[in-house]
Amino acid sequence: NITPDHIGPIEHPSFEDYFYHKRLLMKNSRVVVINSDMDHFSVLKEQVEHQEHDFYGSQSSNQIENSKAFSFSATGKLAGDYDIQLVGHFNQENAVAAALACLRLGASLEDIKKGIAATRVPGRMEVLTQKNGAKIFIDYAHNGDSLKKLISVVETHQTGKIALVLGSTGNKGESRRKDFGCLLDQHPEIQVFLTADDPNYEDPMV
């Protein structure tokens, strides 16, 4: 997905510069897989017109249906039913993208289904259930877009009060901090604990 990120004094000076360099990755690739529901899809669609490519999402034949917590169905090249351990619709989208890439590499649908069902990623929507029924969701939500998706998943799968432990890595993507603040301002019901995370060369007390 392409959302404003990695923008700051030591990274990209603007979103336009970031978007340009993202597009260079596609220009220098033999095959690309793109989410048709992402922002700026029309620009990317035109760019890859003469490249080998696969699209997925609502503007393609490769779509997700019957999305549940730990399963989904797919249409198009990936037609079938899938089990998945990673909670969240965005993880199902990631799985479809990976599956389309695997098809391009010659993997069978059967092996792809087994791979998706077996995949767990430490620190990516990792769910720990406590004895009292409370759940801890661990995720490397490092920008506004990923934090928004994390909150959406938690609100869907957990009742009761929500507490969030959040930090922002030092010397990276300073725009993320504003995005965090703007998003959390929309969720006054969430109790927030700020941490220095990895301050790098920044003074966390400033």
C-alpha positions in Angstrom: 0.0 0.0 0.0 1.1 3.5 -0.7 0.3 6.0 2.1 2.3 9.0 3.4 5.2 7.5 5.3 9.0 7.7 5.6 8.8 11.5 5.3 11.1 13.6 7.3 14.6 15.3 7.4 16.6 12.1 6.9 14.2 10.2 4.7 11.9 11.6 1.9 11.3 15.4 1.9 7.7 15.0 0.6 5.1 12.4 -0.3 5.6 13.2 -3.9 9.3 12.2 -3.6 8.3 9.0 -1.7 5.7 8.1 -4.2 8.2 8.6 -7.1 10.7 6.2 -5.5 8.0 3.7 -4.8 7.1 3.7 -8.5 10.7 3.1 -9.4 10.5 -0.2 -7.6 7.7 -1.3 -10.0 9.5 0.1 -13.0 12.5 -2.1 -12.2 10.5 -5.2 -11.5 9.6 -7.9 -14.0 6.2 -8.7 -12.4 4.1 -6.6 -10.0 1.2 -7.4 -7.8 -1.0 -4.5 -6.9 -4.1 -3.9 -4.6 -6.7 -2.3 -6.7 -8.3 -0.7 -3.6 -5.2 1.2 -2.7 -4.9 5.0 -3.0 -3.4 6.1 -6.3 -4.3 2.8 -8.0 -5.2 4.6 -11.3 -1.6 6.0 -11.6 0.0 2.6 -10.9 -2.4 0.8 -13.2 -1.4 3.0 -16.1 2.3 2.6 -15.2 2.3 -1.2 -15.3 0.1 -1.5 -18.4 2.9 -3.0 -20.4 4.4 -5.1 -17.6 3.5 -8.5 -16.3 1.1 -7.9 -13.5 -1.7 -9.1 -11.3 -4.3 -7.0 -9.6 -6.5 -8.0 -6.6 -9.3 -6.3 -4.8 -12.7 -4.9 -5.8 -11.5 -3.7 -9.2 -10.2 -7.1 -10.3 -11.3 -10.7 -10.7 -9.1 -11.7 -7.7 -11.3 -10.8 -4.7 -11.8 -11.8 -1.1 -15.2 -13.1 -0.1 -16.8 -14.6 3.1 -14.1 -12.9 5.2 -14.1 -14.2 8.8 -11.6 -14.0 11.7 -9.5 -17.0 10.6 -10.8 -17.9 7.1 -11.8 -16.4 3.8 -12.7 -17.4 0.2 -11.0 -16.0 -2.9 -12.2 -15.7 -6.5 -10.3 -15.5 -9.8 -6.9 -17.2 -10.1 -7.0 -18.1 -6.4 -10.5 -19.5 -6.3 -11.1 -21.5 -3.2 -11.3 -21.5 0.6 -8.4 -20.5 2.9 -7.6 -20.8 6.6 -5.4 -18.1 8.0 -3.9 -17.5 11.5 -3.3 -13.8 11.0 -6.4 -11.9 12.1 -7.6 -8.8 10.2 -8.9 -8.2 6.7 -5.7 -6.5 5.7 -3.7 -9.7 6.5 -6.1 -11.6 4.2 -5.2 -9.0 1.5 -1.5 -9.5 2.2 -2.1 -13.3 1.9 -3.8 -12.9 -1.5 -0.9 -10.7 -2.7 1.6 -13.3 -1.6 -0.4 -16.1 -3.1 -0.5 -14.4 -6.5 3.3 -14.0 -6.4 3.6 -17.7 -5.5 1.5 -18.6 -8.5 3.8 -16.6 -10.7 6.7 -18.6 -9.3 5.0 -21.9 -10.1 3.5 -22.9 -6.8 0.3 -25.0 -6.7 -2.9 -23.7 -5.1 -2.8 -26.7 -2.7 0.7 -25.7 -1.5 -0.3 -22.0 -1.3 -3.3 -22.9 0.9 -1.1 -24.9 3.2 1.4 -22.1 3.4 -1.2 -19.5 4.3 -2.7 -21.7 6.9 0.6 -22.4 8.6 2.0 -18.9 8.5 2.5 -16.9 11.7 4.5 -13.7 12.0 5.8 -12.8 15.4 4.9 -9.2 16.2 2.3 -9.0 13.4 -1.2 -9.2 14.8 0.0 -11.7 17.4 -2.8 -12.4 19.8 -2.2 -13.5 23.4 -5.3 -14.5 25.5 -5.1 -14.1 29.3 -6.8 -16.3 31.9 -9.4 -13.6 32.5 -10.4 -13.5 28.9 -8.6 -10.3 28.0 -6.6 -10.3 24.8 -3.2 -8.7 24.1 -2.7 -7.7 20.4 1.0 -7.3 19.5 1.6 -5.5 16.2 4.3 -3.5 14.6 1.9 -0.7 13.7 4.5 1.9 12.9 2.4 4.5 11.1 -1.1 6.0 11.1 -2.5 3.7 8.5 -1.3 0.5 10.2 -2.4 1.8 13.7 -5.9 2.5 12.2 -6.2 -1.0 11.0 -5.0 -2.4 14.3 -7.6 -0.4 16.3 -10.3 -1.6 13.8 -9.3 -5.3 14.4 -9.2 -4.9 18.2 -12.6 -3.2 18.3 -14.0 -6.0 16.2 -12.7 -8.9 18.2 -12.5 -7.6 21.8 -15.2 -6.1 24.1 -14.5 -3.9 27.1 -11.9 -1.3 27.7 -9.0 -0.8 25.3 -5.5 0.2 26.4 -2.8 1.1 23.8 1.0 1.1 24.4 2.5 3.1 21.6 5.9 4.5 20.6 7.6 6.0 17.6 11.1 5.2 16.5 13.6 8.0 16.7 15.2 9.6 13.6 12.6 8.1 11.3 9.3 9.2 9.7 8.5 12.2 11.9 5.2 12.7 10.1 4.1 9.4 11.7 3.8 11.2 15.1 1.3 13.7 13.9 -0.7 10.9 12.2 -0.7 9.0 15.5 -2.0 12.0 17.3 -4.7 12.8 14.8 -6.0 9.2 14.8 -6.0 8.8 18.6 -7.9 12.2 18.9 -10.7 10.3 17.2 -10.7 7.6 19.8 -11.0 9.3 23.3 -12.2 5.9 24.7 -8.8 4.4 24.3 -6.3 4.6 27.2 -2.9 5.5 25.7 0.5 4.8 27.3 3.4 6.4 25.4 6.8 4.8 25.4 10.2 5.9 24.1 10.3 2.8 21.8 13.7 3.0 20.1 14.8 6.6 20.4 17.9 6.1 18.3 19.8 9.4 18.5 16.8 11.5 19.6 16.3 12.6 23.2 13.0 11.1 24.2 12.5 13.7 26.9 12.5 16.6 24.4 
